[in-house]
Amino acid sequence: MAGIATTLTSWNAGVTRLTMPPRATFTRLSRGSTIGRPGDTAQQRRILEATLALLAQDAPIDPVLLEEE
């Protein structure tokens, strides 16, 4: 509780939920593209900003499913 705030982005919600991260975002992207498709900087920025925005919230919070595909 007094440590460093952390967040996680994953494409595999089922496995990640087992680890119970304090803050998490999930995408529907394929393995290897968790933060966005290669070369799609706009998508990568959206995912990264949504994930970092969770750091402003007290943990634990429910995981957030991003509509990125």
TORVOLUM-600952 format. One line per 3 residues: number of its first residue (from 1); for each residue x, y, z of N, C-alpha, C. Coordinates in pm, whole numbers. Layout:
NUM = X/Y/Z/X/Y/Z/X/Y/Z ~ ...
//
This chain:
1 = 82/-120/0/0/0/0/86/126/0 ~ 203/121/58/289/239/63/399/232/-41 ~ 389/139/-134/494/120/-234/473/206/-357
4 = 533/163/-464/525/234/-592/396/191/-662 ~ 320/290/-709/196/260/-782/231/189/-912 ~ 156/84/-944/181/7/-1065/53/-17/-1142
7 = 69/-46/-1269/-42/-82/-1355/8/-183/-1458 ~ -84/-252/-1521/-48/-358/-1615/-141/-353/-1735 ~ -87/-382/-1853/-168/-396/-1973/-148/-538/-2025
10 = -258/-604/-2060/-248/-743/-2102/-350/-773/-2210 ~ -322/-874/-2291/-418/-923/-2389/-489/-1047/-2335 ~ -439/-1105/-2227/-493/-1230/-2173/-561/-1204/-2038
13 = -684/-1161/-2043/-756/-1125/-1921/-770/-1241/-1824 ~ -797/-1360/-1875/-819/-1475/-1788/-700/-1505/-1699 ~ -582/-1513/-1757/-462/-1544/-1679/-422/-1426/-1591
16 = -432/-1305/-1644/-390/-1187/-1568/-477/-1167/-1445 ~ -605/-1193/-1455/-693/-1175/-1339/-652/-1265/-1223 ~ -592/-1380/-1252/-546/-1470/-1146/-438/-1406/-1061
19 = -359/-1316/-1119/-252/-1251/-1044/-302/-1132/-963 ~ -423/-1088/-990/-487/-979/-919/-400/-852/-913 ~ -363/-796/-1028/-285/-672/-1025/-370/-559/-967
22 = -308/-460/-904/-385/-352/-842/-461/-267/-943 ~ -405/-251/-1061/-467/-176/-1169/-431/-247/-1300 ~ -528/-262/-1389/-498/-332/-1515/-590/-286/-1627
25 = -536/-286/-1748/-616/-268/-1868/-597/-390/-1955 ~ -703/-428/-2024/-700/-541/-2116/-739/-493/-2254 ~ -673/-548/-2355/-709/-519/-2493/-752/-650/-2559
28 = -807/-637/-2678/-844/-756/-2755/-741/-781/-2866 ~ -627/-722/-2850/-521/-737/-2949/-452/-871/-2931 ~ -379/-912/-3030/-312/-1042/-3024/-183/-1035/-2942
31 = -136/-1151/-2905/-10/-1163/-2832/99/-1091/-2910 ~ 179/-1014/-2839/287/-940/-2903/246/-799/-2943 ~ 117/-770/-2934/69/-636/-2970/-13/-576/-2856
34 = 20/-608/-2736/-58/-566/-2620/-75/-414/-2613 ~ 26/-340/-2646/20/-193/-2639/-22/-133/-2773 ~ -53/-213/-2872/-100/-163/-3000/-31/-230/-3116
37 = -95/-222/-3230/-39/-282/-3351/91/-211/-3390 ~ 186/-285/-3443/312/-224/-3487/287/-111/-3588 ~ 350/1/-3563/337/115/-3652/215/202/-3629
40 = 122/158/-3546/0/235/-3519/22/320/-3394 ~ 91/431/-3412/127/513/-3295/6/576/-3228 ~ -100/603/-3303/-221/660/-3242/-284/559/-3146
43 = -294/435/-3189/-350/331/-3103/-260/307/-2982 ~ -131/300/-3005/-36/279/-2895/-49/390/-2792 ~ -64/514/-2837/-78/627/-2746/-208/617/-2666
46 = -319/580/-2731/-448/566/-2660/-438/462/-2549 ~ -378/347/-2580/-366/239/-2482/-276/281/-2367 ~ -163/340/-2400/-70/383/-2296/-131/490/-2207
49 = -198/588/-2265/-261/694/-2186/-372/638/-2096 ~ -452/546/-2148/-559/485/-2067/-500/406/-1951 ~ -391/335/-1978/-327/256/-1873/-264/346/-1767
52 = -193/449/-1809/-129/540/-1713/-231/620/-1634 ~ -347/647/-1693/-452/721/-1622/-500/645/-1497 ~ -486/513/-1498/-527/434/-1381/-443/466/-1259
55 = -322/517/-1280/-234/548/-1166/-291/659/-1078 ~ -384/737/-1132/-447/843/-1054/-554/791/-959 ~ -589/664/-973/-694/604/-889/-634/518/-779
58 = -699/521/-665/-656/434/-556/-682/289/-592 ~ -587/205/-561/-599/61/-591/-649/-12/-467 ~ -708/-127/-483/-731/-197/-609/-857/-146/-678
61 = -856/-152/-809/-974/-119/-889/-999/-235/-984 ~ -1122/-242/-1034/-1155/-347/-1130/-1078/-324/-1260 ~ -1036/-430/-1326/-966/-415/-1454/-1054/-343/-1557
64 = -990/-270/-1645/-1059/-193/-1748/-1038/-261/-1883 ~ -1146/-292/-1952/-1137/-351/-2086/-1140/-238/-2187 ~ -1032/-223/-2261/-1026/-122/-2366/-1084/-179/-2494
67 = -1152/-99/-2570/-1217/-144/-2692/-1122/-146/-2812 ~ -995/-164/-2787/-896/-167/-2894/-889/-307/-2953 ~ -897/-316/-3083/-887/-445/-3153/-787/-435/-3265
//
